[in-house]
Amino acid sequence: MTRPIVTLNGHRPATEASIGEPDDATPAGVQVPCIAMDLNRAAKALSLSARTVDELARSGHLPSFRVGRRRLFSPDALRQWVSAQANENEVADA
């Protein structure tokens, strides 16, 4: 089973492999907006290792929140963080 690519746009894109496959009682082909990501999904979306994302979140450099023992990430907050990192690097390179 092939898992779809994780994106920061809040949706899981439907792929040929995901169409028709049951996904937690969601009808096939229906996209459910992602309002919170777990550590592994956030790491994939950022193209970083889970360990790096966890370290950045624990140190307060990457926005996250906890629900019980789970660390979760808002896709909107991750987009803003990526944008801020890109702007910081452009200023540093100038």
C-alpha positions as CSV (number, residue, x, y, z in Angstrom):
1,M,0.0,0.0,0.0
2,T,1.4,3.4,-1.1
3,R,0.8,6.3,1.3
4,P,0.0,9.7,-0.3
5,I,2.5,12.6,-0.2
6,V,2.1,14.8,2.9
7,T,1.7,18.5,2.1
8,L,1.4,21.7,4.1
9,N,-1.7,22.8,2.4
10,G,-3.9,21.0,4.9
11,H,-5.0,18.3,2.4
12,R,-3.8,14.8,1.6
13,P,-3.7,14.7,-2.2
14,A,-5.6,11.7,-3.7
15,T,-3.3,9.4,-5.6
16,E,-4.1,6.4,-7.7
17,A,-3.0,4.2,-4.8
18,S,-5.1,6.0,-2.2
19,I,-8.3,6.2,-4.3
20,G,-10.6,3.3,-3.3
21,E,-8.6,2.5,-0.1
22,P,-10.5,2.9,3.1
23,D,-8.9,5.6,5.4
24,D,-10.4,5.6,8.9
25,A,-14.0,5.3,7.6
26,T,-13.6,8.3,5.2
27,P,-15.2,7.6,1.8
28,A,-12.8,6.8,-1.0
29,G,-11.5,9.9,-2.8
30,V,-12.7,12.4,-0.1
31,Q,-10.0,14.7,1.1
32,V,-10.2,15.6,4.8
33,P,-8.4,18.8,5.8
34,C,-5.6,18.3,8.3
35,I,-5.8,20.7,11.2
36,A,-3.0,19.0,13.3
37,M,-0.1,16.8,12.3
38,D,1.8,14.3,14.4
39,L,5.6,14.4,14.6
40,N,6.2,12.0,11.7
41,R,3.8,13.7,9.4
42,A,5.2,17.1,10.2
43,A,8.7,15.8,9.6
44,K,7.7,14.5,6.2
45,A,6.0,17.7,5.3
46,L,9.1,19.7,6.2
47,S,11.5,17.2,4.6
48,L,13.4,16.8,7.9
49,S,14.0,13.9,10.2
50,A,11.5,13.2,13.0
51,R,14.4,13.6,15.4
52,T,15.3,17.1,14.1
53,V,11.6,18.2,14.2
54,D,11.3,16.9,17.7
55,E,14.5,18.7,18.8
56,L,13.3,22.0,17.2
57,A,9.9,21.7,18.8
58,R,11.3,20.9,22.3
59,S,13.7,23.8,22.1
60,G,10.8,26.2,21.2
61,H,12.2,27.0,17.7
62,L,9.4,25.1,15.9
63,P,5.8,25.9,16.9
64,S,3.9,22.9,18.4
65,F,1.5,22.0,21.1
66,R,0.8,19.0,23.2
67,V,-2.3,17.0,23.8
68,G,-1.6,14.6,26.5
69,R,1.8,13.0,25.7
70,R,1.5,13.7,21.9
71,R,3.2,16.6,20.3
72,L,1.2,18.1,17.4
73,F,1.8,20.7,14.8
74,S,-0.5,23.1,13.0
75,P,0.0,23.1,9.2
76,D,-0.6,26.9,9.2
77,A,2.0,27.5,12.0
78,L,4.5,25.3,10.0
79,R,3.9,27.3,6.9
80,Q,4.6,30.5,8.8
81,W,7.7,29.1,10.3
82,V,9.0,28.0,6.9
83,S,8.3,31.4,5.5
84,A,10.1,33.1,8.4
85,Q,13.1,30.8,7.9
86,A,13.3,31.6,4.2
87,N,13.0,35.4,5.0
88,E,15.7,35.1,7.6
89,N,18.1,33.3,5.2
90,E,17.5,35.9,2.5
91,V,18.4,38.7,4.9
92,A,21.5,36.9,6.1
93,D,22.6,36.2,2.6
94,A,22.2,39.9,1.6
